[in-house]
Amino acid sequence: MSLQPGHRRIATVAVTALVFVALLFVGTTVQVPFVALGPGPTVNTLGTLDDKSVVDITGTPTDPTTGNLNLTTVSVTDGMSMFQALGMWMSGTYTLEPRDRLYPPDQSPDDVQQQNQQEMTGSEDSATAAALRFLHRPTKVVVVSVAPNGPSANVLRQGDQVLTVAGKPVSTTAEMQAAVKGNAPGTAVPIEIDRGGAKQTVTVTLTARPDDPKVGYLGVTPEVVNADPALKISYNVGDIGGPSAGMMLSLAVIDRLSPGELTHGKFIAGTGTIDEDGAVGPIGGITHKTRAARDAGATVFLVPQRNCAEAASDAPDGLTLVKVDTLQGAVDALGDVGAGRPAPHC
């Protein structure tokens, strides 16, 4: 039996309405497997957050500072509906990424957050070490962990200060690792340490590295730390996680502990990882961070060298992108900016 034209129109309208309602329901309630990345908060490392200093230094005189050295972040929006995701993508401010890139299926959001916080803590430690070494202030190499089944178990302890390895003085983890790698597995290596104020020499027989059987393995995690018991440096960055604030925190410590001003009163922002030797590493989300910085009022942005091409591809108007690859380079570039000289640009 065929429908009359009027009935067909009603049926068509009804089906269309049902499809529309279904799409509306799906588009507003069903979560998509994507997250939206966009500009996040910026924090002045020379200022305060929740009435507490972002970089707190006690036990030594500090130098007055003005201007801004803002660390930058990327915002993450999760749990989006289809319509929310499309709206954020069409805004041109956000980009969409598969959710499992940020939240792997085998990790809970709490696991990811904990990992990010651990990375931030490591970044803060590296920032302190890099700044103190830059300023030629006392530092030392200490053992922060000992592999329970490694060759150093029952020989080295957490907190031991390492003075020499195989007769070679060590002042950084890189020097310590190089001294160990210079010996084959099975080598008995003398290690001079300071344990609780008493110097002694212990011997560790190296085993083979799990990833390279030809290289000697000590089985400890060393770290460069502050060696001045009076000096205390702590950080208050709120809920920010990850390693990308390292360079800006290190610059803040240097600015506070050295005469003059790195900023010259200007609004500087930036990003980049840092290691104890002052090497600046690349980060993710650079274009979101430059936009966040410009929105906050920054006029100069310190960009890790390996992020320069991406940053320059979508640079906000009015923001000068300055290329850096070391802490020394960042300090020199800020000096150029303050003096009105050309600085390395992306």
C-alpha positions in Angstrom: 0.0 0.0 0.0 1.5 3.3 -1.0 1.2 6.4 1.1 -0.6 9.5 -0.1 1.5 12.5 -0.8 0.4 14.2 2.4 1.2 11.1 4.4 4.6 10.8 2.8 5.5 14.4 3.7 4.5 13.7 7.3 6.6 10.5 7.4 9.5 12.4 5.9 9.2 15.1 8.5 8.9 12.6 11.3 12.0 10.6 10.2 14.0 13.8 9.8 12.9 14.9 13.2 13.9 11.6 14.7 17.3 11.7 13.0 17.8 15.3 14.2 17.0 14.3 17.8 19.3 11.3 17.6 22.1 13.5 16.2 21.4 16.1 18.9 21.5 13.5 21.6 24.7 11.9 20.3 26.4 15.3 19.7 25.7 16.6 23.1 26.0 13.5 25.4 28.4 11.0 23.8 32.1 11.8 24.7 34.6 11.7 21.9 38.0 10.1 22.2 39.8 13.4 21.9 41.1 16.2 24.1 41.4 19.9 23.2 44.7 21.6 23.8 44.8 25.4 24.1 46.5 28.3 25.8 46.9 27.7 29.5 47.7 29.9 32.6 51.0 31.7 32.8 52.8 32.3 36.1 55.4 35.0 36.9 58.3 33.1 38.5 59.4 36.4 40.0 56.0 37.0 41.7 53.6 35.2 44.0 50.9 32.6 43.6 48.2 32.3 46.2 50.1 34.8 48.4 53.3 32.6 48.3 56.5 33.3 46.4 56.7 31.2 43.2 60.4 30.9 43.9 61.2 31.2 47.6 64.9 31.7 48.6 66.1 31.9 52.1 69.5 31.8 53.9 71.2 34.2 51.6 70.7 37.8 50.5 68.6 38.2 47.3 68.5 41.0 44.8 65.3 43.0 44.0 63.6 42.2 40.7 61.0 43.8 38.5 59.4 42.8 35.3 58.1 39.3 34.5 59.7 35.9 33.8 56.5 33.9 33.1 56.4 30.2 32.7 53.7 29.1 30.3 51.3 26.1 30.1 48.9 24.3 27.8 45.3 23.8 28.9 43.8 20.4 28.4 40.0 19.9 28.0 38.8 16.4 28.4 35.4 14.7 28.4 34.0 16.6 25.4 30.9 15.9 23.4 31.1 15.9 19.7 29.6 19.4 19.4 32.0 20.7 22.1 35.0 19.3 20.3 33.8 20.7 16.9 33.2 24.1 18.5 36.7 24.2 20.0 38.3 23.0 16.9 36.5 25.6 14.7 37.4 28.4 17.1 41.0 28.3 15.8 42.4 28.6 19.3 42.4 24.9 20.2 43.8 21.8 18.6 42.4 18.3 19.0 44.6 15.3 19.9 43.6 11.7 20.4 42.9 11.2 24.1 45.2 8.2 24.5 48.2 10.3 23.7 47.8 12.2 27.0 45.9 9.4 28.9 47.3 6.0 27.8 44.8 3.2 28.1 46.9 1.4 30.7 47.0 4.5 33.0 44.3 6.2 35.0 44.0 10.0 35.0 45.3 10.0 38.5 48.4 8.0 37.3 49.0 10.6 34.6 48.6 13.5 37.1 51.1 11.8 39.5 53.6 11.3 36.7 53.2 15.0 35.7 53.8 16.0 39.3 56.9 13.9 39.5 58.2 15.4 36.3 57.6 18.9 37.7 59.5 17.9 40.9 62.4 16.7 38.8 62.3 19.9 36.7 62.5 22.0 39.9 65.5 20.0 41.1 67.2 20.5 37.7 66.4 24.2 37.7 68.0 24.6 41.1 71.1 22.6 40.1 71.5 24.5 36.8 71.1 27.9 38.4 73.6 27.2 41.2 76.1 25.8 38.8 75.7 28.8 36.5 76.3 31.1 39.5 79.3 29.0 40.7 77.6 28.3 44.0 78.4 25.1 45.9 76.8 21.9 44.6 77.4 18.2 45.0 76.6 14.9 43.4 74.5 12.6 45.7 73.0 9.2 45.3 69.2 9.5 45.3 68.3 5.9 44.8 70.0 2.5 44.7 68.7 -0.4 42.6 67.8 -3.1 45.1 69.2 -5.9 42.9 72.0 -3.9 41.3 75.7 -4.1 41.9 75.7 -1.1 44.4 73.1 -2.6 46.7 74.5 -2.9 50.2 77.5 -0.8 49.1 76.2 2.7 48.3 73.3 4.3 50.1 70.8 7.0 49.4 72.3 10.4 50.4 76.0 9.4 49.8 77.9 12.2 48.2 80.0 10.9 45.4 83.5 12.6 45.2 85.4 10.4 42.7 84.7 7.4 40.5 87.7 5.3 39.4 89.9 8.1 40.6 88.1 10.7 38.5 86.5 13.7 40.4 82.8 14.1 39.5 80.7 17.2 39.9 77.8 16.3 37.6 75.8 13.2 36.8 77.1 13.3 33.3 80.7 13.1 34.6 79.8 10.3 36.9 78.1 8.3 34.2 81.1 8.8 31.9 83.4 7.6 34.5 81.3 4.4 35.0 80.9 3.8 31.3 84.7 3.9 30.8 84.8 0.5 32.6 83.7 -2.9 31.3 81.3 -5.1 33.2 83.1 -7.1 35.9 85.5 -4.2 36.7 85.9 -3.5 40.4 85.6 0.3 40.6 86.7 2.4 43.6 84.3 5.1 44.5 85.2 7.8 47.0 82.2 9.1 49.0 81.2 11.3 51.8 78.8 9.6 54.1 77.5 11.7 56.9 80.6 13.9 56.9 83.0 11.0 56.9 85.0 10.3 53.7 85.6 6.7 52.7 86.3 4.6 49.6 84.1 1.7 48.7 84.4 -0.7 45.8 81.6 -1.7 43.4 82.0 -4.5 40.9 80.1 -3.4 37.8 77.6 -5.6 36.0 76.4 -5.2 32.4 73.8 -2.6 31.6 70.4 -4.1 30.8 70.3 -2.2 27.5 73.9 -2.7 26.5 75.9 -5.7 27.8 79.2 -4.2 26.8 78.8 -1.2 29.1 79.4 -1.2 32.9 76.4 -0.7 35.2 76.5 0.9 38.6 72.9 0.7 39.5 72.4 4.1 41.2 70.6 7.3 40.3 72.7 10.3 41.0 71.6 14.0 41.2 73.3 17.4 41.6 72.0 19.2 44.6 72.6 22.4 46.6 75.7 22.0 48.9 75.1 25.1 51.0 73.2 24.1 54.1 72.1 27.6 54.8 70.6 28.2 51.3 67.0 26.9 50.8 65.2 27.2 47.5 61.6 26.0 47.1 58.9 26.4 44.4 55.2 27.1 44.4 53.7 26.6 41.0 50.3 25.3 42.0 48.8 22.4 40.0 51.2 22.8 37.0 52.9 19.5 36.0 55.5 18.3 33.5 59.1 19.3 32.9 58.7 22.4 30.7 58.9 25.1 33.4 62.5 24.2 34.2 64.3 27.0 32.3 62.0 29.8 33.5 62.4 28.6 37.1 66.2 28.5 36.7 66.2 32.0 35.3 64.2 33.2 38.3 66.7 31.8 40.7 69.6 33.4 38.8 67.8 36.8 38.7 67.1 36.6 42.5 70.7 35.6 43.4 72.7 37.9 41.1 73.0 41.6 40.9 71.0 43.5 38.2 67.9 42.4 36.5 67.6 39.8 33.8 64.3 41.3 32.6 65.3 44.9 32.6 61.7 45.6 33.7 60.2 43.9 30.6 57.5 41.2 30.4 59.4 38.1 29.4 57.8 34.7 29.0 59.1 31.4 27.8 59.3 27.6 28.1 61.8 24.8 27.9 63.2 21.9 29.9 66.5 22.3 31.7 69.2 19.9 32.9 71.8 20.4 35.5 74.4 21.4 32.9 72.1 24.2 31.6 71.0 22.6 28.3 67.5 23.7 27.2 65.2 21.1 25.7 62.1 21.2 23.5 58.5 21.0 24.8 55.1 20.4 23.4 52.3 22.8 22.6 54.6 25.7 21.8 52.1 27.7 19.7 49.5 27.5 22.5 52.1 28.8 25.0 53.1 31.7 22.8 49.5 32.7 22.5 49.0 32.5 26.2 52.1 34.6 26.8 50.9 37.3 24.4 47.4 37.4 25.9 49.0 37.8 29.3 51.0 40.8 28.1 54.4 39.4 27.2 56.5 41.1 24.5 59.4 38.6 24.4 59.2 34.8 24.4 62.2 32.5 25.0 61.8 29.5 22.6 63.9 26.3 22.8 65.9 26.1 19.6 64.2 22.8 18.5 60.8 24.4 18.8 61.7 27.5 16.8 60.3 26.4 13.4 56.9 25.5 14.9 56.7 28.6 17.1 57.5 30.9 14.1 54.8 29.3 12.0 52.1 30.8 14.1 53.7 33.7 16.1 51.3 36.2 17.7 51.6 39.8 16.6 53.7 41.8 19.0 55.6 38.9 20.4 59.4 38.6 19.7 60.5 35.0 19.6 64.1 34.6 21.0 65.9 31.3 20.3 67.8 29.7 23.2 69.5 26.3 23.6 71.4 26.8 26.9 70.9 28.7 30.1 73.9 30.8 29.3 72.3 31.6 25.9 69.1 32.6 27.6 70.9 35.0 30.0 72.9 36.5 27.1 69.8 36.9 25.0 68.0 38.7 27.8 71.0 41.0 28.1 70.7 41.8 24.4 67.0 42.4 24.7 67.5 44.7 27.7 70.2 46.7 25.9 68.3 47.0 22.6 70.8 44.7 20.8 69.7 42.1 18.3 69.1 38.7 20.0 68.9 35.3 18.3 65.5 35.1 16.7 63.4 32.1 15.5 
